[in-house]
């Protein structure tokens, strides 16, 4: 069961520079145990004693912990009571379990390398007016805008930025690899009804809440997608995209590549 939270969002404020011990890495995974193992091992290789929370809502025989017990011992692993609670609920469970002031979200098919430049990312987060600071994921994760079209009936995801300071570009949407204050994300949360296609909807509500989102263009994680037949079935449930669009009064979405999908 999810914990109730105030709807009041925490604004970005001046703060002391966080240290690595002040950050918890949050991972939601399902039916990709090797991918999750690879990510956790990469975190432990490049970051000293990282705080890691993994929420795994897969079938018991497909879970990360029994497949890789030695790697899982380096994390706090949470198994929700229900299988397939979805990305929204799973990430909320992870963030609710965080005990540090800051959190870093990662997808389970990310891989951390020295190109993350975490020290640089932390320094910018502490000095600039930012609530959510994302990183690039390979060729993806570029600064993205969310612009209503057609009298507010279509949402357009497109490359763009509001302003820039060196490599840091303010925008509406980053990748799913980002640093933020834990309380900010606890209050914003992911929509518990959206088991997938949650990404744009989370950042659209961040925009409505006037949170300051930015992307550090010289900080990267590797996006090394891992495919499986059952994962693909879970990921491609377009009814959840339709649900998110209708929630905000949109009848369609235009993607960065120009494709139009309808609710």
VEXDREN-2710 file (C-alpha; in Angstrom, 1 decimal):
% VEXDREN-2710
k/r/px/py/pz
1/UNK/0.0/0.0/0.0
2/UNK/1.3/3.4/-0.9
3/UNK/1.9/6.0/1.8
4/UNK/-0.2/9.2/1.7
5/UNK/1.8/12.4/1.0
6/UNK/1.1/16.0/1.0
7/UNK/0.3/17.4/-2.5
8/UNK/2.5/20.4/-1.8
9/UNK/5.7/20.2/-3.8
10/UNK/9.1/21.0/-2.4
11/UNK/10.7/23.9/-4.3
12/UNK/14.4/23.9/-5.2
13/UNK/16.3/25.8/-2.6
14/UNK/19.9/26.7/-1.8
15/UNK/21.5/23.8/0.0
16/UNK/24.8/22.2/1.0
17/UNK/26.5/20.2/-1.6
18/UNK/25.3/16.5/-1.2
19/UNK/27.8/13.7/-0.8
20/UNK/27.6/10.2/-2.2
21/UNK/26.3/9.0/1.1
22/UNK/23.4/11.5/0.8
23/UNK/22.1/9.8/-2.4
24/UNK/20.1/6.6/-2.9
25/UNK/19.9/5.0/-6.4
26/UNK/16.4/3.7/-7.1
27/UNK/15.7/1.0/-9.6
28/UNK/12.4/-0.6/-10.6
29/UNK/12.8/-3.9/-12.4
30/UNK/10.6/-6.8/-13.8
31/UNK/11.7/-10.0/-15.6
32/UNK/15.1/-8.7/-16.5
33/UNK/17.3/-10.1/-13.6
34/UNK/20.5/-10.1/-15.6
35/UNK/20.0/-6.5/-16.7
36/UNK/19.4/-5.4/-13.1
37/UNK/22.5/-7.4/-12.0
38/UNK/24.6/-5.6/-14.6
39/UNK/23.4/-2.2/-13.5
40/UNK/24.0/-2.9/-9.8
41/UNK/27.5/-4.2/-10.5
42/UNK/28.3/-1.1/-12.6
43/UNK/27.1/1.1/-9.8
44/UNK/29.3/-0.7/-7.3
45/UNK/32.3/-0.6/-9.7
46/UNK/32.2/3.1/-10.3
47/UNK/30.7/4.5/-7.0
48/UNK/32.1/3.8/-3.5
49/UNK/29.5/2.0/-1.3
50/UNK/26.4/3.2/-3.1
51/UNK/23.0/3.2/-1.4
52/UNK/20.8/1.1/-3.8
53/UNK/17.1/0.2/-3.6
54/UNK/15.6/-2.3/-6.1
55/UNK/11.9/-2.9/-6.4
56/UNK/11.2/-6.1/-8.3
57/UNK/7.5/-6.9/-9.0
58/UNK/8.2/-9.9/-11.2
59/UNK/7.1/-13.5/-10.9
60/UNK/9.1/-15.2/-8.1
61/UNK/10.9/-17.5/-10.5
62/UNK/12.0/-14.5/-12.7
63/UNK/13.3/-12.2/-9.9
64/UNK/16.7/-10.6/-9.5
65/UNK/17.4/-11.7/-5.9
66/UNK/17.3/-15.5/-6.4
67/UNK/19.1/-15.2/-9.8
68/UNK/22.0/-13.1/-8.4
69/UNK/22.0/-13.3/-4.6
70/UNK/25.5/-12.0/-4.2
71/UNK/24.7/-8.8/-6.2
72/UNK/21.3/-8.4/-4.5
73/UNK/23.1/-8.5/-1.2
74/UNK/24.5/-5.1/-2.1
75/UNK/21.0/-3.6/-2.3
76/UNK/17.8/-3.2/-0.4
77/UNK/15.5/-5.4/-2.5
78/UNK/11.7/-5.0/-2.2
79/UNK/9.2/-7.4/-3.5
80/UNK/5.6/-5.9/-3.6
81/UNK/2.9/-8.3/-2.5
82/UNK/1.4/-8.1/-6.0
83/UNK/3.1/-9.2/-9.2
84/UNK/3.2/-6.5/-11.9
85/UNK/2.3/-3.5/-9.8
86/UNK/3.7/-1.4/-12.7
87/UNK/6.3/1.2/-13.1
88/UNK/4.3/3.9/-11.3
89/UNK/3.6/2.0/-8.1
90/UNK/7.0/0.4/-8.2
91/UNK/8.9/3.6/-8.4
92/UNK/6.8/5.2/-5.7
93/UNK/7.6/2.2/-3.4
94/UNK/11.3/2.7/-4.0
95/UNK/11.2/6.5/-3.3
96/UNK/9.1/5.9/-0.2
97/UNK/11.8/3.6/1.1
98/UNK/14.6/6.1/0.6
99/UNK/16.2/7.5/3.8
100/UNK/18.6/9.9/2.2
101/UNK/17.9/13.5/1.3
102/UNK/18.6/12.9/-2.4
103/UNK/17.7/10.1/-4.9
104/UNK/19.0/9.1/-8.3
105/UNK/16.5/7.3/-10.6
106/UNK/17.8/4.6/-13.0
107/UNK/16.1/2.2/-15.4
108/UNK/17.2/-1.4/-15.0
109/UNK/18.8/-1.5/-18.5
110/UNK/21.1/1.4/-17.7
111/UNK/24.8/0.9/-17.1
112/UNK/26.9/3.3/-15.1
113/UNK/30.4/4.2/-16.5
114/UNK/32.9/6.9/-15.6
115/UNK/31.0/9.1/-18.2
116/UNK/28.3/9.6/-15.6
117/UNK/30.6/12.3/-14.1
118/UNK/28.6/12.2/-10.9
119/UNK/30.8/14.7/-9.0
120/UNK/30.2/17.2/-11.7
121/UNK/26.4/16.5/-11.7
122/UNK/26.2/16.9/-7.9
123/UNK/28.1/20.2/-8.0
124/UNK/25.8/21.6/-10.6
125/UNK/22.7/20.5/-8.8
126/UNK/23.9/22.2/-5.6
127/UNK/24.7/25.5/-7.4
128/UNK/22.0/25.9/-10.1
129/UNK/18.3/26.5/-9.8
130/UNK/17.2/22.9/-10.6
131/UNK/14.8/20.4/-9.1
132/UNK/15.4/17.5/-11.4
133/UNK/18.8/17.1/-13.2
134/UNK/18.9/14.4/-15.8
135/UNK/21.7/12.9/-17.7
136/UNK/22.0/11.7/-21.3
137/UNK/21.6/8.0/-22.1
138/UNK/23.8/7.4/-25.1
139/UNK/22.4/9.2/-28.1
140/UNK/19.1/9.7/-26.2
141/UNK/18.0/11.8/-23.2
142/UNK/18.4/15.1/-25.0
143/UNK/16.6/18.1/-23.6
144/UNK/12.9/17.7/-24.5
145/UNK/9.9/20.0/-24.4
146/UNK/6.2/19.1/-23.9
147/UNK/4.1/21.5/-25.9
148/UNK/0.3/21.4/-26.3
149/UNK/-1.0/21.7/-29.9
150/UNK/-4.5/21.8/-31.5
151/UNK/-6.1/24.0/-28.9
152/UNK/-4.6/21.9/-26.1
153/UNK/-5.9/18.5/-27.5
154/UNK/-2.5/17.1/-28.6
155/UNK/0.7/17.0/-26.7
156/UNK/4.0/17.4/-28.7
157/UNK/7.2/15.9/-27.4
158/UNK/10.0/17.6/-29.2
159/UNK/13.7/18.5/-28.8
160/UNK/14.2/22.0/-27.4
161/UNK/15.3/23.9/-24.3
162/UNK/14.2/26.9/-22.3
163/UNK/17.6/28.3/-21.5
164/UNK/21.2/27.0/-21.2
165/UNK/24.2/27.5/-18.9
166/UNK/27.2/25.7/-20.5
167/UNK/26.4/22.0/-20.8
168/UNK/23.2/22.3/-18.7
169/UNK/20.0/22.9/-20.6
170/UNK/16.7/23.6/-18.8
171/UNK/13.7/21.9/-20.5
172/UNK/10.5/20.0/-19.6
173/UNK/11.6/16.4/-19.8
174/UNK/14.9/14.5/-19.2
175/UNK/15.7/10.8/-19.4
176/UNK/14.8/8.4/-16.6
177/UNK/18.2/8.8/-15.2
178/UNK/18.1/11.9/-12.9
179/UNK/19.2/13.4/-9.6
180/UNK/16.6/15.1/-7.4
181/UNK/15.7/15.8/-3.8
182/UNK/13.8/12.8/-2.4
183/UNK/11.0/14.9/-1.0
184/UNK/10.5/16.6/-4.4
185/UNK/9.9/13.2/-6.1
186/UNK/7.9/11.9/-3.1
187/UNK/5.4/14.7/-3.5
188/UNK/5.3/14.7/-7.3
189/UNK/5.2/10.8/-7.5
190/UNK/4.3/8.7/-10.5
191/UNK/0.7/8.0/-11.4
192/UNK/-0.1/4.7/-9.7
193/UNK/-2.5/3.8/-12.5
194/UNK/0.1/3.9/-15.2
195/UNK/2.0/0.5/-15.3
196/UNK/3.9/1.7/-18.4
197/UNK/4.1/4.8/-20.8
198/UNK/4.5/6.8/-17.6
199/UNK/7.6/8.9/-18.6
200/UNK/6.0/11.8/-20.4
201/UNK/3.1/12.0/-17.9
202/UNK/5.4/12.3/-14.9
203/UNK/7.3/15.1/-16.5
204/UNK/4.2/16.8/-17.8
205/UNK/2.9/17.0/-14.2
206/UNK/6.4/18.3/-13.1
207/UNK/5.9/21.1/-15.7
208/UNK/2.4/21.9/-14.4
209/UNK/3.9/22.1/-10.9
210/UNK/6.6/24.5/-12.2
211/UNK/9.5/22.3/-11.2
212/UNK/12.8/23.1/-12.8
213/UNK/14.0/20.3/-15.0
214/UNK/17.4/20.3/-16.8
215/UNK/19.7/18.0/-18.6
216/UNK/23.5/17.9/-18.2
217/UNK/24.7/17.2/-21.7
218/UNK/28.1/16.0/-20.7
219/UNK/27.0/13.4/-18.2
220/UNK/25.9/10.0/-19.5
221/UNK/24.7/6.6/-18.6
222/UNK/24.8/3.8/-21.1
223/UNK/21.4/2.6/-22.3
224/UNK/21.9/-1.1/-23.1
225/UNK/18.4/-2.5/-23.8
226/UNK/17.7/-6.1/-22.8
227/UNK/14.7/-7.7/-24.6
228/UNK/12.6/-10.6/-23.6
229/UNK/9.3/-11.8/-24.9
230/UNK/7.4/-11.5/-21.6
231/UNK/9.0/-8.1/-20.9
232/UNK/8.0/-6.8/-24.3
233/UNK/4.3/-7.8/-23.6
234/UNK/4.4/-5.9/-20.4
235/UNK/6.0/-2.8/-21.9
236/UNK/3.8/-2.4/-25.0
237/UNK/0.4/-2.1/-23.2
238/UNK/-0.7/1.0/-25.1
239/UNK/-3.9/1.3/-23.0
240/UNK/-1.8/3.0/-20.4
241/UNK/-0.6/5.6/-22.8
242/UNK/-4.2/6.3/-23.7
243/UNK/-5.1/6.5/-20.0
244/UNK/-2.4/9.1/-19.4
245/UNK/-3.4/11.2/-22.5
246/UNK/-7.0/11.2/-21.5
247/UNK/-6.2/12.1/-17.9
248/UNK/-4.8/15.5/-19.2
249/UNK/-7.4/16.1/-21.8
250/UNK/-5.3/15.1/-24.9
251/UNK/-6.7/13.1/-27.7
252/UNK/-3.2/12.4/-29.3
253/UNK/0.5/12.7/-28.9
254/UNK/3.1/13.7/-31.5
255/UNK/6.5/12.0/-30.8
256/UNK/9.9/13.5/-31.4
257/UNK/10.1/11.5/-34.6
258/UNK/6.9/13.1/-35.9
259/UNK/4.7/10.0/-35.4
260/UNK/1.2/10.7/-34.1
261/UNK/-0.5/8.3/-31.7
262/UNK/-4.0/8.6/-30.5
263/UNK/-5.6/7.9/-27.1
END
